Amino acid sequence: MRRQWVATLLLVAILLWSATPAFAFKLPFHTSRGDYTFPTAGPFHDLDIHLTWQEVSKPPAGLGYYAMFAFYFQNKTVGYTGLQWDNEGKKAIFSIWDASGSAGSAVPEGQCKRFGHEGSGAQCIVPYEWQQGREYLLKIRPVGRTAGGEQWQSLIRELTTGRESVIGTLTIQDSGGYVGYGHLSGKGVSVLEYYGSAHLDACSSLPVVVLSWRGPFANDRQLRAKGVSLSYSQRESCTNSNLLSPGRGQMEQRAGGETQRLTPNRQQVEWPQILMLQ
């Protein structure tokens, strides 16, 4: 009788083990990132970068894609701008975090709002029907001084049509002896992120996404980044992502499906300085 009871318990354990996914995937997940450096440390009064979604498909339920460009102010506070696609549709986004020790220092304007997840700050998210294969320019710039602060704006331009839209305007309060947060430092980061609430049981379950970046540029395109460091997320065991620099001032991010990692982690790519006016 005891042997039968033990065998039953063993059978139940085997069934439970076989029904439990061997892979637990946590979102959000930054598959890869390109860290840009400029010939000088700044400060810069604006930054812009070009983005093209080369390959992408409609995201499954609970999953979203985010092509993100991060920038840094002189007081070391970070902001992001970029394009997203999830079950609510396609969007453009612009965020600035609160300065360290200054809760509420990022103030939303218009349709923008405060946020309190993954830190706190102000954020603008607007519907934006970007198209696969088209190149978009994302720009960050100051637009005016306020009492005790400075207004910053992110805009997007579709290069095929020339159509330009403002994603949003945020006011940042004076911090650390700077007007606002100061101007922008000589670095930036491009990230390909999957986010949402989906439960994935394998790395290959991630849909294929391919992004192309060009730039970034500073000070009304007088200066371009001098190079990029290519790296991958170390948080997860997934290795189906790859980064490469196909040309001067260009970077490609590929992830999902059966993507093979061909470029080694932390590869440094140097680009000769060149002014590109278009």
Beta strands, then each sheet from edge to edge (+ up, - down):
strand 1: 29-37
strand 2: 47-55
strand 3: 63-73
strand 4: 78-86
strand 5: 89-97
strand 6: 106-108
strand 7: 113-115
strand 8: 121-127
strand 9: 135-146
strand 10: 149-158
strand 11: 164-173
strand 12: 184-196
strand 13: 209-218
strand 14: 223-224
strand 15: 227-232
strand 16: 241-244
strand 17: 250-255
strand 18: 267-270
sheet 1: 7+ 8- 5+ 4- 3+ 12- 1+ 15- 18+
sheet 2: 6+ 11- 10+ 9- 2+ 13- 14+
sheet 3: 6+ 11- 10+ 9- 2+ 13- 17+ 16-
end
